[in-house]
Amino acid sequence: MLLTNLPNELLSNIALQLDGLTEQLDLRQLALVCRALRPIAQEALLRSPAFRYQYDDIIRSRIILFARTLAKRPDIAQKVKQLTIRLTLIQTCKDWLLGS
């Protein structure tokens, strides 16, 4: 039996159980590679999006783009139940040695 033959309700329930960072990466990949499962994966990703990265310009721009999307798309914003932003600030050795 193919995964896509399962009822959408069952697939949604499975996807909503995946809430760790690794699982979110898997859901993201699933949304990108399987058109039939994209809506289910996107729904699960939107329910509790998480940003957990070393802080830099790339992650800052991703957070800003996500916030802009939520502001412009209330239909998407309504689906977000929990938002996690966990950033790691890392000083370079040079900054640490110079006391900057």
PAVEX-329480 format. One record per residue (C-alpha): x, y, z. Coordinates in steps of 0.001 Angstrom, whole numbers, plus 500000, padded with zeros to 6 digits. Layout:
// residues N
<xx X; yy Y; zz Z>
...
//
This chain:
// residues 100
<xx 500000; yy 500000; zz 500000>
<xx 501300; yy 503438; zz 499087>
<xx 501539; yy 506143; zz 501719>
<xx 499445; yy 508433; zz 499538>
<xx 496609; yy 505878; zz 499602>
<xx 496068; yy 506414; zz 503333>
<xx 493246; yy 508763; zz 504374>
<xx 494324; yy 512413; zz 504720>
<xx 493024; yy 512500; zz 508307>
<xx 495423; yy 509705; zz 509283>
<xx 498326; yy 511333; zz 507441>
<xx 497572; yy 514666; zz 509139>
<xx 497524; yy 513033; zz 512572>
<xx 500883; yy 511399; zz 511887>
<xx 502408; yy 514628; zz 510578>
<xx 501190; yy 516619; zz 513600>
<xx 503095; yy 514252; zz 515903>
<xx 506376; yy 515306; zz 514281>
<xx 507458; yy 518388; zz 516185>
<xx 511205; yy 518119; zz 516740>
<xx 513785; yy 519940; zz 514640>
<xx 514791; yy 516801; zz 512732>
<xx 511168; yy 515950; zz 512074>
<xx 510493; yy 519491; zz 510849>
<xx 513342; yy 519133; zz 508378>
<xx 511806; yy 515839; zz 507224>
<xx 508397; yy 517487; zz 506809>
<xx 509987; yy 520297; zz 504833>
<xx 511654; yy 517811; zz 502511>
<xx 508389; yy 515887; zz 502176>
<xx 506564; yy 519079; zz 501192>
<xx 509199; yy 519751; zz 498536>
<xx 509312; yy 516288; zz 496957>
<xx 505747; yy 514961; zz 497127>
<xx 503027; yy 517131; zz 495624>
<xx 500257; yy 514903; zz 497012>
<xx 501556; yy 515201; zz 500592>
<xx 502581; yy 518873; zz 500403>
<xx 499377; yy 520301; zz 501979>
<xx 499596; yy 517856; zz 504894>
<xx 503292; yy 518565; zz 505492>
<xx 502781; yy 522331; zz 505223>
<xx 499876; yy 522232; zz 507668>
<xx 502030; yy 520380; zz 510209>
<xx 504949; yy 522773; zz 509700>
<xx 502742; yy 525811; zz 510195>
<xx 501234; yy 524494; zz 513420>
<xx 504464; yy 524912; zz 515389>
<xx 507251; yy 526435; zz 513308>
<xx 510672; yy 526524; zz 514902>
<xx 513791; yy 528502; zz 514115>
<xx 516800; yy 526979; zz 515860>
<xx 520038; yy 528148; zz 514353>
<xx 523189; yy 530070; zz 514960>
<xx 522190; yy 533697; zz 514621>
<xx 523388; yy 535300; zz 511421>
<xx 522043; yy 537342; zz 508515>
<xx 520481; yy 534289; zz 506846>
<xx 518386; yy 533236; zz 509838>
<xx 517450; yy 536849; zz 510556>
<xx 516131; yy 537214; zz 507006>
<xx 514195; yy 533915; zz 507300>
<xx 512520; yy 535071; zz 510497>
<xx 511675; yy 538442; zz 508939>
<xx 510243; yy 536770; zz 505833>
<xx 508173; yy 534406; zz 507974>
<xx 506854; yy 537297; zz 510084>
<xx 506009; yy 539231; zz 506922>
<xx 504131; yy 536215; zz 505548>
<xx 502124; yy 535920; zz 508765>
<xx 501278; yy 539635; zz 508638>
<xx 500142; yy 539467; zz 505007>
<xx 498373; yy 536105; zz 505202>
<xx 495973; yy 535898; zz 508166>
<xx 494799; yy 532502; zz 506890>
<xx 498298; yy 531158; zz 507474>
<xx 498764; yy 533050; zz 510760>
<xx 495616; yy 531381; zz 512157>
<xx 497219; yy 527960; zz 511714>
<xx 500248; yy 528810; zz 513885>
<xx 499677; yy 527528; zz 517412>
<xx 503216; yy 527859; zz 518759>
<xx 506303; yy 529639; zz 517441>
<xx 509779; yy 528774; zz 518704>
<xx 512808; yy 530944; zz 518002>
<xx 515941; yy 529575; zz 519611>
<xx 519105; yy 531321; zz 518486>
<xx 522684; yy 530673; zz 519475>
<xx 524962; yy 533680; zz 519593>
<xx 528569; yy 532711; zz 518981>
<xx 531499; yy 535067; zz 519370>
<xx 534524; yy 534509; zz 517232>
<xx 537786; yy 533712; zz 518994>
<xx 539183; yy 537055; zz 517882>
<xx 536272; yy 538958; zz 519473>
<xx 536664; yy 536950; zz 522669>
<xx 540421; yy 537504; zz 522858>
<xx 540134; yy 541235; zz 522199>
<xx 537308; yy 541631; zz 524678>
<xx 534944; yy 543026; zz 522055>
//
